[in-house]
């Protein structure tokens, strides 16, 4: 149901494999939660890629049979919330969505919770919850207006109509549109670029963006300088902060510390 593979010793590839549409039930959500918990806990892992098996669906989202049976109790979700990532707010390691087909409902919400998105040409993104008497409460109604132009987000949320990967690329949500056979290589290229950077700097960057996005620029500077950002403090104290410039001057690859 959830398959994991480690690439290059540092990249965790997480594959949702529940035919025919990779719809999420409780067991699959638990499996995703375990995978992202592993990413957070293992110092050797630097970045994750999440994708779906097959070529039609990234994920159709929460299995509506579960909802109809009353099995949609949020208290049963793990430490990262729905699908293991939507409420994992303190994760300072990047996650890349490699969207191999339709991302509907929770599938789109999972992509919205990621840091980068690569999608196959023609992949559809849809938040159909209102058409089923529901709300996109797995993060769609919260993150879409922050990740997309507000009117585009409201179009998705209020009509349940899909947009293609190419449309969302134009709107700045999808980083790259790729052919089917280039999807995972494109995601791995991003992951390897992240792995070449200092882990302390990547963590501090994620933390700084997350903790200051809602602030004015002056207040964001005050928050950055105020001592309340632990990853930023670790970056400032890390030997990586001098190793990077030294490696540049010496024209060699840096040797990063965790």
C-alpha positions in Angstrom: 0.0 0.0 0.0 2.9 2.4 0.9 6.3 1.5 -0.6 9.5 3.2 0.4 12.9 3.3 -1.3 16.1 5.1 -0.4 18.0 6.7 -3.3 21.6 7.9 -2.9 21.4 7.2 0.8 19.6 10.4 1.5 16.4 10.6 -0.6 13.3 8.8 0.6 10.9 7.9 -2.2 7.4 7.2 -0.9 5.0 5.5 -3.3 1.2 5.2 -2.8 0.1 1.9 -4.3 -3.5 1.1 -3.7 -5.2 0.3 -7.0 -7.2 1.5 -8.8 -6.9 5.1 -7.8 -4.6 5.2 -4.8 -7.5 6.3 -2.6 -6.5 6.8 1.0 -8.0 4.7 3.8 -6.9 4.7 7.4 -4.2 2.1 6.8 -2.7 4.1 3.9 -2.8 7.3 5.9 -1.0 5.5 8.7 1.6 4.2 6.2 2.2 7.8 5.0 2.5 9.0 8.5 5.1 6.3 9.3 7.1 7.3 6.2 7.2 11.0 7.0 8.0 10.2 10.6 11.0 8.2 9.4 12.1 11.2 7.2 11.9 13.4 10.3 13.8 11.1 12.6 16.6 9.7 10.4 19.5 12.2 10.2 20.7 10.5 7.0 17.6 11.3 5.1 17.6 14.8 3.6 14.5 15.0 1.4 11.5 12.9 0.4 9.6 12.4 -2.9 6.0 11.3 -2.7 4.3 9.8 -5.8 1.7 7.4 -6.9 1.8 4.0 -8.6 0.4 3.8 -12.1 -0.1 6.5 -14.6 -3.8 7.6 -14.0 -3.9 8.7 -10.3 -1.5 10.3 -7.9 -4.2 9.9 -5.4 -8.0 10.2 -5.5 -7.9 11.4 -1.9 -9.8 10.0 1.1 -11.8 6.9 0.2 -15.4 8.0 0.2 -16.4 4.5 1.3 -14.6 5.3 4.5 -16.6 8.5 4.9 -19.9 6.7 4.1 -19.1 4.1 6.8 -18.3 6.8 9.3 -14.6 6.0 9.4 -13.4 9.6 9.1 -12.5 10.4 12.7 -9.6 12.9 12.6 -8.5 11.6 16.1 -7.3 8.4 14.4 -4.7 10.2 12.3 -1.1 10.0 13.4 1.4 12.7 14.4 1.4 14.3 11.0 -2.4 14.5 10.6 -4.2 13.4 7.4 -1.9 11.5 5.0 1.0 12.0 7.5 2.0 15.4 6.2 -0.9 17.9 6.2 -0.4 18.8 9.9 3.3 18.0 10.3 4.1 21.6 10.8 7.6 21.4 12.2 9.2 19.3 9.5 12.4 21.0 8.4 13.2 18.6 5.6 11.7 19.2 2.1 9.1 17.0 0.5 8.6 16.9 -3.3 5.4 15.8 -4.9 5.8 13.8 -8.1 2.3 13.9 -9.4 1.9 11.1 -11.9 -1.8 11.5 -12.6 -5.0 13.0 -11.2 -4.6 14.6 -7.7 -8.1 14.8 -6.3 -9.3 15.9 -2.9 -6.7 14.7 -0.4 -4.3 13.9 -3.2 -4.3 17.6 -4.1 -4.1 18.5 -0.4 -1.0 16.3 0.0 0.6 18.1 -2.9 -0.3 21.4 -1.4 1.5 20.4 1.8 4.7 19.7 -0.2 7.5 22.1 -0.8 8.0 21.5 -4.6 5.6 19.9 -7.2 6.6 18.2 -10.4 3.7 16.9 -12.5 3.2 14.9 -15.7 1.7 16.8 -18.6 -2.1 16.7 -18.4 -2.3 15.7 -14.8 -5.5 17.1 -13.2 -5.8 18.8 -9.9 -9.3 18.9 -8.3 -10.9 19.7 -5.0 -14.3 18.1 -5.4 -15.4 18.2 -1.7 -18.3 20.7 -2.1 -19.9 18.5 -4.7 -20.0 15.7 -2.1 -21.4 17.9 0.7 -17.9 18.2 2.3 -15.2 20.9 2.8 -11.6 20.5 1.8 -10.6 20.4 5.4 -7.4 18.3 4.8 -5.7 21.6 3.9 -7.3 22.5 0.6 -9.4 25.4 2.0 -6.4 26.6 4.1 -3.4 26.1 1.8 -4.9 26.7 -1.7 -5.5 30.4 -1.1 -1.9 30.7 0.2 -0.3 28.8 -2.6 -2.4 30.1 -5.5 -3.9 33.4 -6.7 -7.0 33.8 -4.5 -9.6 33.8 -7.3 -8.1 30.6 -8.8 -8.2 29.0 -5.3 -11.8 30.0 -4.9 -12.7 28.6 -8.3 -11.2 25.2 -7.3 -12.8 25.2 -3.9 -16.3 26.5 -4.8 -16.9 24.7 -8.1 -15.0 21.4 -7.7 -13.8 21.8 -11.3 -10.3 20.6 -12.2 -7.3 22.5 -13.5 -4.5 20.9 -15.5 -0.9 20.8 -14.4 -0.1 23.3 -17.2 -2.6 25.7 -15.7 -1.1 25.4 -12.3 2.4 25.8 -13.7 1.3 29.1 -15.1 -0.1 30.1 -11.7 3.2 29.2 -10.0 2.1 26.1 -8.1 3.7 23.4 -10.2 7.4 23.9 -10.5 7.8 21.7 -13.6 5.6 19.8 -16.1 7.4 16.7 -17.3 6.7 13.7 -19.7 5.7 10.5 -17.9 9.2 8.9 -18.2 10.8 12.1 -17.0 8.7 12.6 -13.9 10.8 10.8 -11.3 14.1 11.9 -12.8 12.9 15.5 -12.6 11.9 15.1 -8.9 15.2 13.4 -8.2 17.1 16.2 -9.9 15.4 18.7 -7.4 16.1 16.3 -4.5 19.8 15.9 -5.4 20.1 19.7 -5.7 18.7 20.0 -2.2 21.1 17.3 -1.0 24.1 19.3 -2.3 23.1 22.2 0.0 24.0 22.3 3.7 21.4 20.4 5.8 21.5 23.1 8.5 20.8 25.8 5.9 17.9 23.9 4.3 16.3 23.4 7.7 16.8 27.0 8.7 15.3 28.2 5.4 12.2 26.0 5.7 11.7 27.2 9.3 12.2 30.9 8.4 9.8 30.8 5.5 7.2 28.9 7.6 7.5 31.1 10.7 7.5 34.5 9.0 5.1 34.1 6.0 2.3 35.7 7.9 4.4 38.6 9.2 5.2 42.0 7.8 8.8 42.4 6.6 10.0 44.4 9.7 8.3 41.8 12.0 9.8 39.0 10.0 13.3 40.4 10.6 12.6 40.8 14.3 11.4 37.2 14.5 14.6 36.0 12.6 16.9 38.0 15.0 14.8 37.3 18.1 16.3 33.9 19.1 13.0 32.0 18.8 13.9 30.0 15.7 15.9 26.9 16.7 16.9 25.7 13.2 18.1 29.2 12.3 20.1 29.2 15.6 21.6 25.8 14.7 22.6 27.1 11.3 24.3 30.2 12.7 26.2 28.0 15.2 27.1 25.2 12.7 30.6 24.8 11.2 28.8 24.6 7.9 28.5 28.4 8.0 32.2 28.7 7.5 32.7 25.5 5.5 30.6 26.7 2.7 32.5 29.9 2.0 35.9 28.1 2.6 35.0 25.4 0.0 34.0 28.1 -2.5 37.3 29.9 -2.1 39.3 26.6 -2.3 37.3 25.5 -5.4 36.2 22.2 -3.9 33.0 20.5 -2.8 31.9 21.4 0.8 32.0 18.7 3.5 28.7 19.3 5.4 28.0 18.4 9.0 24.5 17.2 9.9 
